């Protein structure tokens, strides 16, 4: 436990020294929410955004985008860099293990995501009169699920790719795909048929749905919860398998 605390603190400081990642994680979603409010306001439109106001629809989506960004931009780069430099192998000779390092990054994802979620909720509620979550416990449970799922997905990408540069390139690509097709960009109702179909393959689509149900008082979206749980399970299995092969 002590090793986990110490490595978490070190990795958190390293994260804070990456201004580009901090901007992507904490600043960009706030800017996007501001732009959307300026364009659409929060007046419900029955033809788009599931019939709710744009701010109410997108606030949960951007909370999901925050934690997804930590998972695909920060976690893979760090782990791929450690693997590239041989640090993961050196852990075998110390009290630290790769599992401890991954656990530290999961904690950082939760902390960072919580900060982003608080900022987004405050902006949407105070600035744009958005709805507060109806079911706080449901939102919290969904937040933990999607945060851990994306953090472990990032760990999986990090241990699979050979270099930090490769991980960064893939992470940026995934971020923009998530932003444009995962429910944080144009409404699915206005997308062409092919793009709308692709959005159903994007994890962020389901992460936003996991939060949006309890946020708007609609209850759990069972399909979304199942998809995110499956993503977590598959990512865990692949990460464990890859770490075993690296340590041999």
N, C-alpha and C positions, 0 to 999 in steps of 0.2 A: 504493500500500500504506500509506503514511504517513497519507493522508487517511482510509482505512478504519479504521486504528487509532484515530485521534483521534475520529472520529465515533462509533465503537463505545464508546469510553470515556465520551463525553458522554451517549450514549443509555443506557448502563448506569447512570449516576448518576441520570438522569431516571427510569428504571424503579424504582430503589431508593427514590425519593421518593413512590411511589404505594402507600400501605399497603394499600388495598383489593385491588389487583392481586396484591401479594405474598401476602396472606392467601389469595386464591383459588388461587394457583399453588402455594404451599409449605405452607400450614397446613391448608386444607380436606381435601386428600387424606389427610393423616395422621389427621385427626379421623375421616374416614369409615372408614379402615382399623381404627382403634381400635373404632369402633362395631360394625363387622362382626365383629370378633373376639369382642367381648362377646356378640353375638347368636348367632353360628354356630360360633365356634371354628375349628379347622382340621381337623376330622374329615371325611374324604371322604364325600360322599353321592352314590351312583351316579345319583340322579335329577336332580341339579342341578349346575351349574358344571363340566360335562364330566367329572364323577366325581372331581375333585380337591378338596382342602381349600379353604375359602373364601379364606383368606389367600394360598395359592399361586395361586389363580385371579385374585384381584383385585389383587395387587401389580403384575403387568405392566399391568393395565388402568389403574391409577392413575398409573403412570409415563407411560403414553400420555395420560392426562387432564392431567397437568402440562404436557406440551409442547403439547397441543391448546389449553389455556387461555392459554398465552403467545401462541399463534398467533391466537386469536379475540378475546382481550380486550385485549392490550397493543399488538400490532403495528398492527391497523386504526385504533385511536384515535390513535396518534401520526401515522401517515401521512395519515389523513383531516384531522387538525388542521393538518398542514403544508400540505396542499393547500388547505384552507379559508383559511389565512392567506397563501397565495401563495408559500410558501417553496419548493415544488417548482419553480416557475417561476424563482425567483431562482438556483437551482442552476446554471442555464445560464450565468450570468455569473461563476461561481466554479470552483474546482478540483473541487468536489463534483458528483456527478451523482445523480439519483434511484436509480440502480442501486447506487451506493455506500451510500446510506442503507438500502436494502433489505438489502444484504449485511451491514450492521452489525446490523440487527435479526435476521437469521438467526443470526449469531454469538451474540447475546445469548440467543436462544431455546435454542441448544445449551448455553450455559453455565448458564442458569437451569434448564433441563430436567435437566442433569447433577446439579446440586445437589439438586433434588427427587428424582431417581432414587436418589441415594445415601442421602438421608434415609429414603425409603420402604423401600429394601432393608434398611437397618440396622434399622428398626423391625420389619419383618415377620420378619426373621431372628433378631434378638436378643430382641425383645419377645414374639414369637408363634411362634417356632420354624418359620418359613416356610422354604421351600426356596431356596437360593442358585441363581442361573442355572447350568444344566448347560453351556451353550455360551456362554461370555462373548463370544467374537468375533461369534457370530451375534446376540446381544442388542445388542452395540455397533453392528453394521451396521444392524440394524433400528431402533435408536434414532436413528441419524443420518438414515435415510430418513424416518421419520415426523416427526421434528423439523423437517427442512427442508421437508417437504410442508406441514405446518400453518403454518409461518412464511410460506411463499410464499402459501398460501391467505389468511392474514391480510393480507399485502401487497396481494393482489388485492382483498379487501374494502375495504381502506383507500383505494386509488386509485379505486375505483368509487363510493364513497359521498361525498356532498357535504360533510358536516360530521362533526366528531369525536363529537357527540352521537348522530348516527344510527349511527355505527360502534360506539359503546359500547352502544347499545340492542340492535343486532343481535348484538353479541358476547355480551352477557349471555344473550340468548335461545338462541344456539347453545350456550353453556356448559351451560345446564340441559337442553337436548335431549340433548347428549352425555352428561351425567351420568346421566340417567334412562333413556335408550334405547340408549346406546352401549357397554353391557357394564360400566359402572362403578356401576350401580344394581341394580335387581332382576334376578335371573337370568332369562334368556330363557325357561327352562322353565316359569316361573310366570306369564309375561305372557299376557294375552289374545291371540288370534290376530292381530288387527290390529296391536297394539303389537309383537309379535314380528316381523311382517313389516316394519314400519317400521324396526326396529333394523337390518335388513339394508341400509338405505339410509344409515346413519349412518357417517361415516368413522372415528369412534373405535372402532366395532366391529371394523373391520379393522386399525386401528393396534394395538389390544390383541392381536389374533391374531398380528400380525407379531412381537410380542415374546414372546408366550406359548409359541409353538412351540419356539424355542431355549431359552427360560427353563426349560421343563419337560422338555427333552431329546426333543421330538417332531419336531424338524426344521422346515424352513420351511413355512409355509402359502402355497402358490404363489398362490392366489386373493387372499389378503390383500396379499401383496407387489405383485401386479399392480394391485390397486385403488389402493393408496397411491402407486404409481409413476404411475398414470394421473392421480390427483389432483394430483400435483406437476407433471406435464406440462401439464395443462389450466390450472392456476393460473399457471404461468410464461407460457404463451402469452397469456392474458388480461391479465396484468399488463403484459407487454411492449407489447401492443396499446394498452392504456389510457394508458401513459406516453407512447407516441408521439403519441397524440391530444392529450394535455395539453400537450406541449411545442410543438405547432404553433401 
